[in-house]
Amino acid sequence: MDDDEGYFYTGQTPFRKPNESKLRFHVRRLFSIQTLSRLEYTVEEAECKFNRSLGPVELTFVGLGAVVGSGVFVTLGNAAATQTGPSVSVAFLVGGFVSGIAALSYAEMASMIPIAGSAYTYAYATVGELPAWIIGWNLILEYMIGAATVSVGFSSYFVAFINDAFNHSLAGKWTNAPIVWDYDSFQTSGDYFNLPAFVVSILVTFTIYTGIHMTAKINNVLVVFKILVLVIMIFALIPSIKTKNYHPYVPPNTGTFGEYGFSGFLQGAASVFFGYIGFDSVSTTAQEAKDPQVNLPVGIMMTLVISTILYVSTSTVAVGVANYAELGTASSLVDMVRFAKMPWLVLLTELGALAATTSVILVLLISQSRVFYAMANDGLIPRVFAKVNPRFK
């Protein structure tokens, strides 16, 4: 460790050269890359720090925990109602194909560099410290904002479930944010606090603290439940499909770019692509994976295959049950089930949405903490973020 600068150099480059000025050292450091010896040391160090308890099934469930959530419960309806019409299922197929290309790159990098940090670590090993630092903070912000946004979605579904199951309306003062964005400025809403969103975030945080072994078990249960809900919903709604809702399959363009037609289809495919974001979270758990060179690629690719099948199947049924123009709501999937007039299925779908949003928050916060660890381990943020609990690991 350099006492003057506070950097940790265990296996890390560059060293400060004799008679080298601090300015020159810092400039040279910005463009340094991780060496092979440093990467090997990081893997060896992890063996005594983390529990390697994630096999291919657990890693796949980690990916599904992050991916199967807002994409199917929110993005689907918005894309169908405003951009693609009934062809949203093909848009999901295109989005899945494009995501698969990116996933292949992630799978190859994860097998070559099985270290926590995902794209941050890959950038550090290839293009240097400065791009890695930028990418690392981008990932941290992505996971933080993603978890916050999904927690608000959890709150909306929680309010709907309480209303449908117990015929009780929760006060909006405690289920909405006190500050909202109104077109071009922030405004006060008159509400106090979004309590359900806050509570689920705190509960998930404490769950993660208990260690990856217990967290993975809880995530497995949530993922299995939400997939079962989607499968039950798909088969239950098949008799309610009206073939007239598929016509026209690609609605004519309204005269505005991106509103139906070919341009709308392409824009819809770009929108639903974000429903697949999250498969990269598998690579952040590399140092807790069994045989990561084999299991990480399997987990990443299986996540994409399973989520694509679910997205295409669900969207095909959704636009068959309800007219695509009626799906542009905040809870489009639940509203679509209401058209079938199956109260039991509405409640089940809401429970599935609660499980889906909870698992997304869980995996995003797991991923964020692993990026913090990787950056702290490299000396780019305070070393305290690299400390691992000796009991829960």
C-alpha positions as CSV (number, residue, x, y, z in Angstrom):
1,M,0.0,0.0,0.0
2,D,1.2,3.5,-0.8
3,D,0.8,5.5,2.4
4,D,0.7,8.8,0.6
5,E,-2.0,8.0,-1.9
6,G,-3.9,5.2,-0.2
7,Y,-3.7,2.8,-3.1
8,F,-3.6,-1.0,-2.7
9,Y,-1.2,-2.7,-4.9
10,T,-1.5,-6.4,-4.0
11,G,-1.0,-7.9,-7.4
12,Q,-2.1,-4.7,-9.1
13,T,-0.3,-2.5,-11.6
14,P,1.0,0.1,-12.2
15,F,3.5,0.7,-9.4
16,R,4.8,4.2,-8.9
17,K,8.2,4.4,-10.6
18,P,11.2,5.9,-8.8
19,N,11.4,9.6,-9.2
20,E,8.0,9.7,-11.0
21,S,5.9,12.7,-10.2
22,K,2.5,12.2,-8.8
23,L,0.8,13.9,-11.8
24,R,2.6,11.6,-14.3
25,F,1.8,8.6,-12.1
26,H,-1.9,9.4,-12.0
27,V,-2.1,10.0,-15.7
28,R,-0.3,6.8,-16.5
29,R,-2.6,4.9,-14.1
30,L,-5.7,6.1,-15.9
31,F,-4.7,4.1,-19.0
32,S,-3.3,1.0,-17.2
33,I,-5.1,-2.3,-17.7
34,Q,-5.5,-5.3,-15.4
35,T,-2.6,-7.7,-15.8
36,L,-3.0,-11.5,-15.9
37,S,-1.3,-11.9,-12.6
38,R,-3.7,-9.4,-11.0
39,L,-6.7,-11.3,-12.4
40,E,-5.3,-14.6,-11.2
41,Y,-4.7,-13.2,-7.8
42,T,-8.3,-11.9,-7.6
43,V,-9.7,-15.4,-8.4
44,E,-7.4,-17.0,-5.8
45,E,-8.4,-14.4,-3.2
46,A,-12.0,-15.0,-3.8
47,E,-11.7,-18.7,-2.9
48,C,-11.3,-17.8,0.8
49,K,-13.8,-14.9,0.8
50,F,-16.9,-16.2,-0.9
51,N,-19.2,-19.2,-0.9
52,R,-19.1,-20.9,-4.3
53,S,-22.6,-22.2,-4.1
54,L,-24.2,-21.2,-7.4
55,G,-24.6,-23.9,-10.0
56,P,-26.0,-23.6,-13.5
57,V,-29.6,-23.7,-12.3
58,E,-29.1,-21.1,-9.6
59,L,-27.2,-18.8,-12.1
60,T,-30.0,-19.2,-14.6
61,F,-32.5,-18.2,-11.9
62,V,-30.4,-15.2,-11.0
63,G,-30.7,-14.1,-14.7
64,L,-34.4,-14.8,-14.8
65,G,-34.8,-13.0,-11.5
66,A,-33.5,-9.8,-13.1
67,V,-35.0,-10.2,-16.6
68,V,-38.6,-11.5,-16.2
69,G,-40.2,-8.6,-14.5
70,S,-41.0,-5.1,-15.9
71,G,-40.5,-6.4,-19.5
72,V,-43.5,-8.6,-19.4
73,F,-45.6,-6.7,-16.8
74,V,-45.2,-3.1,-18.1
75,T,-43.1,-2.8,-21.4
76,L,-45.3,-5.3,-23.3
77,G,-48.4,-3.2,-23.0
78,N,-46.8,0.1,-23.8
79,A,-45.0,-1.2,-26.9
80,A,-48.2,-2.9,-28.2
81,A,-50.4,0.2,-27.6
82,T,-48.2,2.9,-29.0
83,Q,-45.7,1.3,-31.4
84,T,-46.2,-2.2,-32.7
85,G,-49.8,-3.3,-32.3
86,P,-50.3,-7.1,-32.4
87,S,-46.8,-7.6,-33.9
88,V,-45.3,-7.0,-30.4
89,S,-44.6,-10.7,-30.1
90,V,-42.3,-10.5,-33.2
91,A,-40.7,-7.4,-31.7
92,F,-39.9,-9.5,-28.6
93,L,-38.4,-12.1,-30.9
94,V,-36.2,-9.6,-32.6
95,G,-35.2,-8.0,-29.3
96,G,-34.3,-11.5,-27.9
97,F,-32.1,-12.2,-31.0
98,V,-30.2,-8.9,-30.5
99,S,-29.9,-9.5,-26.8
100,G,-28.5,-13.0,-27.6
101,I,-25.7,-11.5,-29.6
102,A,-24.7,-9.3,-26.6
103,A,-25.2,-12.3,-24.3
104,L,-22.7,-14.4,-26.4
105,S,-20.1,-11.7,-25.8
106,Y,-20.9,-11.6,-22.1
107,A,-20.7,-15.4,-21.9
108,E,-17.3,-15.5,-23.6
109,M,-15.9,-12.8,-21.4
110,A,-17.4,-14.4,-18.3
111,S,-15.7,-17.7,-19.1
112,M,-12.3,-16.0,-19.7
113,I,-12.5,-13.6,-16.7
114,P,-14.6,-15.2,-14.0
115,I,-14.5,-12.2,-11.6
116,A,-17.2,-10.1,-10.0
117,G,-17.7,-6.8,-11.7
118,S,-19.2,-7.8,-15.1
119,A,-18.6,-5.1,-17.8
120,Y,-16.4,-3.1,-15.4
121,T,-13.9,-5.9,-15.0
122,Y,-13.9,-6.7,-18.7
123,A,-13.2,-3.1,-19.5
124,Y,-10.4,-2.9,-17.0
125,A,-8.7,-5.9,-18.5
126,T,-9.0,-4.7,-22.1
127,V,-9.2,-0.9,-22.4
128,G,-7.9,0.6,-19.2
129,E,-8.7,2.1,-15.8
130,L,-10.5,5.3,-16.9
131,P,-13.1,3.6,-19.1
132,A,-13.5,0.9,-16.5
133,W,-14.1,3.5,-13.8
134,I,-16.8,5.2,-16.0
135,I,-18.5,1.9,-16.8
136,G,-18.4,0.8,-13.2
137,W,-20.2,3.9,-12.0
138,N,-22.7,3.5,-14.9
139,L,-23.4,0.0,-13.7
140,I,-23.9,1.1,-10.1
141,L,-26.3,3.9,-11.2
142,E,-28.1,1.4,-13.5
143,Y,-28.7,-1.1,-10.8
144,M,-29.7,1.6,-8.2
145,I,-32.1,3.5,-10.5
146,G,-33.5,0.2,-11.8
147,A,-34.1,-1.2,-8.3
148,A,-35.8,2.1,-7.3
149,T,-38.0,2.2,-10.4
150,V,-39.1,-1.5,-10.0
151,S,-39.8,-0.9,-6.3
152,V,-42.3,1.8,-7.4
153,G,-43.9,-0.8,-9.7
154,F,-44.0,-3.2,-6.7
155,S,-45.9,-0.6,-4.8
156,S,-48.5,-0.1,-7.6
157,Y,-49.2,-3.9,-7.8
158,F,-49.3,-4.1,-4.0
159,V,-52.0,-1.4,-3.8
160,A,-54.0,-3.2,-6.6
161,F,-53.7,-6.5,-4.9
162,I,-54.9,-5.2,-1.5
163,N,-57.8,-3.5,-3.3
164,D,-58.8,-6.6,-5.3
165,A,-58.2,-9.2,-2.5
166,F,-59.6,-7.4,0.5
167,N,-61.6,-4.6,-1.1
168,H,-59.6,-2.0,0.8
169,S,-58.0,1.0,-0.7
170,L,-54.6,2.1,0.7
171,A,-54.1,5.8,1.2
172,G,-52.4,7.5,-1.7
173,K,-50.5,9.7,0.8
174,W,-48.4,6.7,1.8
175,T,-48.2,4.9,-1.5
176,N,-46.9,7.7,-3.8
177,A,-43.8,9.8,-4.0
178,P,-43.9,13.3,-2.6
179,I,-42.0,14.8,-5.6
180,V,-42.9,13.9,-9.2
181,W,-41.6,15.0,-12.6
182,D,-44.1,17.0,-14.5
183,Y,-43.0,17.4,-18.1
184,D,-40.1,19.8,-17.6
185,S,-39.8,20.4,-13.9
186,F,-40.1,18.7,-10.5
187,Q,-43.4,19.3,-8.6
188,T,-44.6,18.4,-5.2
189,S,-47.5,15.9,-5.3
190,G,-48.9,16.5,-1.8
191,D,-48.2,12.9,-0.9
192,Y,-46.0,11.9,2.0
193,F,-44.0,8.8,1.2
194,N,-44.1,5.6,-0.9
195,L,-44.0,3.2,2.0
196,P,-44.5,-0.1,0.1
197,A,-41.5,0.7,-2.2
198,F,-39.3,1.6,0.8
199,V,-40.3,-1.5,2.8
200,V,-39.6,-4.0,0.0
201,S,-36.2,-2.4,-0.7
202,I,-35.2,-2.6,3.0
203,L,-36.4,-6.2,3.3
204,V,-34.5,-7.2,0.2
205,T,-31.4,-5.5,1.5
206,F,-31.5,-7.5,4.7
207,T,-32.1,-10.7,2.8
208,I,-29.0,-10.1,0.7
209,Y,-27.0,-9.5,3.9
210,T,-27.6,-13.1,5.0
211,G,-25.4,-14.4,2.2
212,I,-25.6,-15.7,-1.4
213,H,-26.7,-19.2,-0.3
214,M,-29.9,-18.1,1.4
215,T,-30.5,-15.3,-1.1
216,A,-30.3,-17.7,-4.0
217,K,-32.8,-20.0,-2.4
218,I,-35.3,-17.2,-1.9
219,N,-34.7,-16.0,-5.5
220,N,-35.3,-19.5,-6.8
221,V,-38.7,-19.6,-5.1
222,L,-39.7,-16.2,-6.4
223,V,-38.6,-17.1,-10.0
224,V,-40.4,-20.5,-10.0
225,F,-43.6,-18.8,-8.7
226,K,-43.6,-16.0,-11.3
227,I,-42.9,-18.4,-14.2
228,L,-45.7,-20.7,-13.0
229,V,-48.1,-17.7,-12.8
230,L,-47.2,-16.7,-16.4
231,V,-47.6,-20.3,-17.7
232,I,-51.0,-20.7,-15.9
233,M,-52.1,-17.3,-17.2
234,I,-51.1,-18.2,-20.8
235,F,-53.0,-21.5,-20.8
236,A,-56.0,-20.1,-18.9
237,L,-56.5,-17.2,-21.4
238,I,-56.1,-19.2,-24.6
239,P,-59.9,-19.8,-24.8
240,S,-60.5,-16.1,-24.5
241,I,-58.4,-15.2,-27.5
242,K,-60.3,-13.4,-30.3
243,T,-58.6,-13.7,-33.7
244,K,-60.0,-10.3,-34.8
245,N,-57.6,-8.7,-32.3
246,Y,-54.7,-9.8,-34.5
247,H,-55.9,-7.7,-37.4
248,P,-54.2,-5.7,-38.7
249,Y,-51.1,-7.5,-37.4
250,V,-48.9,-4.4,-38.2
251,P,-51.2,-1.4,-38.0
252,P,-50.6,1.3,-40.6
253,N,-48.4,4.2,-39.6
254,T,-50.2,7.2,-38.3
255,G,-48.0,9.7,-40.1
256,T,-45.7,10.1,-37.1
257,F,-42.4,8.2,-37.1
258,G,-42.5,5.3,-34.6
259,E,-46.3,5.1,-34.3
260,Y,-47.1,1.8,-35.9
261,G,-46.0,0.7,-39.4
262,F,-42.5,-0.5,-40.0
263,S,-40.9,2.4,-38.1
264,G,-43.2,1.6,-35.1
265,F,-42.2,-2.0,-35.3
266,L,-38.5,-1.2,-35.2
267,Q,-39.0,1.3,-32.4
268,G,-41.1,-1.3,-30.5
269,A,-38.3,-3.8,-30.9
270,A,-35.9,-1.3,-29.5
271,S,-38.2,-0.7,-26.5
272,V,-38.8,-4.3,-25.7
273,F,-35.0,-4.9,-25.9
274,F,-34.7,-3.2,-22.5
275,G,-37.0,-6.0,-21.1
276,Y,-34.0,-8.3,-21.6
277,I,-31.6,-6.1,-19.7
278,G,-30.4,-8.0,-16.6
279,F,-28.7,-11.1,-18.0
280,D,-25.4,-9.3,-17.3
281,S,-26.2,-9.7,-13.6
282,V,-25.3,-13.3,-13.9
283,S,-21.7,-12.3,-14.6
284,T,-21.5,-10.2,-11.4
285,T,-21.8,-13.3,-9.3
286,A,-18.8,-15.0,-11.0
287,Q,-16.8,-15.4,-7.8
288,E,-19.7,-17.2,-6.1
289,A,-20.3,-19.6,-9.0
290,K,-19.2,-23.3,-9.1
291,D,-17.0,-23.9,-12.1
292,P,-17.6,-20.4,-13.5
293,Q,-15.9,-21.0,-16.9
294,V,-18.7,-23.5,-17.7
295,N,-21.7,-22.5,-15.6
296,L,-21.6,-18.7,-16.3
297,P,-22.1,-19.0,-20.1
298,V,-24.8,-21.6,-19.4
299,G,-26.6,-19.3,-17.0
300,I,-26.5,-16.3,-19.3
301,M,-27.7,-18.1,-22.5
302,M,-30.4,-20.1,-20.7
303,T,-31.7,-16.9,-19.2
304,L,-32.1,-15.4,-22.7
305,V,-33.7,-18.5,-24.2
306,I,-36.3,-19.0,-21.4
307,S,-37.2,-15.3,-21.1
308,T,-37.6,-15.0,-24.9
309,I,-40.1,-18.0,-24.9
310,L,-42.0,-16.4,-22.0
311,Y,-42.1,-13.0,-23.6
312,V,-43.2,-14.2,-27.0
313,S,-45.9,-16.5,-25.6
314,T,-47.3,-14.0,-23.1
315,S,-47.4,-11.1,-25.7
316,T,-49.1,-13.3,-28.3
317,V,-51.9,-14.2,-25.8
318,A,-52.1,-10.6,-24.5
319,V,-52.9,-9.0,-27.8
320,G,-55.3,-11.8,-28.6
321,V,-57.3,-11.3,-25.5
322,A,-57.4,-7.5,-25.5
323,N,-57.3,-5.0,-28.3
324,Y,-53.7,-3.7,-28.5
325,A,-54.9,-0.1,-28.0
326,E,-56.2,-0.9,-24.6
327,L,-52.9,-2.2,-23.2
328,G,-51.1,1.1,-22.6
329,T,-51.6,1.2,-18.9
330,A,-49.2,1.0,-15.9
331,S,-50.4,-2.5,-15.1
332,S,-51.2,-3.7,-18.6
333,L,-51.0,-7.5,-18.0
334,V,-53.3,-7.4,-15.0
335,D,-55.7,-5.1,-16.9
336,M,-55.6,-7.6,-19.8
337,V,-56.6,-10.5,-17.5
338,R,-59.5,-8.4,-16.3
339,F,-60.9,-8.5,-19.8
340,A,-61.3,-12.3,-19.5
341,K,-63.4,-11.8,-16.3
342,M,-61.5,-14.3,-14.2
343,P,-61.2,-12.8,-10.7
344,W,-59.0,-15.6,-9.4
345,L,-56.6,-15.1,-12.3
346,V,-56.4,-11.4,-11.6
347,L,-55.3,-12.1,-8.0
348,L,-52.8,-14.7,-9.2
349,T,-51.4,-12.4,-11.8
350,E,-51.0,-9.6,-9.2
351,L,-49.2,-12.0,-6.9
352,G,-47.0,-13.0,-9.8
353,A,-46.2,-9.4,-10.5
354,L,-45.3,-8.9,-6.8
355,A,-42.9,-11.9,-6.9
356,A,-41.5,-10.7,-10.2
357,T,-40.7,-7.2,-9.1
358,T,-39.3,-8.4,-5.8
359,S,-36.9,-10.8,-7.5
360,V,-35.8,-8.0,-9.9
361,I,-35.0,-5.8,-7.0
362,L,-33.2,-8.6,-5.3
363,V,-30.9,-9.4,-8.2
364,L,-30.2,-5.8,-9.1
365,L,-29.0,-5.0,-5.5
366,I,-26.9,-8.2,-5.5
367,S,-25.3,-7.1,-8.7
368,Q,-24.7,-3.5,-7.4
369,S,-22.9,-4.7,-4.3
370,R,-20.6,-7.0,-6.4
371,V,-19.6,-4.1,-8.6
372,F,-18.9,-2.1,-5.5
373,Y,-16.7,-4.9,-4.3
374,A,-14.8,-5.2,-7.6
375,M,-14.1,-1.5,-7.8
376,A,-13.0,-1.3,-4.2
377,N,-10.8,-4.3,-4.6
378,D,-9.0,-2.4,-7.4
379,G,-8.6,0.7,-5.3
380,L,-11.0,2.9,-7.3
381,I,-13.4,3.5,-4.4
382,P,-12.7,3.3,-0.6
383,R,-11.4,-0.1,0.4
384,V,-14.2,-0.5,3.0
385,F,-16.6,-1.6,0.1
386,A,-14.3,-4.7,-0.5
387,K,-14.8,-6.1,3.0
388,V,-16.6,-9.4,3.1
389,N,-18.6,-10.6,6.2
390,P,-16.6,-13.5,7.7
391,R,-19.8,-15.3,8.7
392,F,-22.2,-14.8,5.8
393,K,-19.4,-14.3,3.2
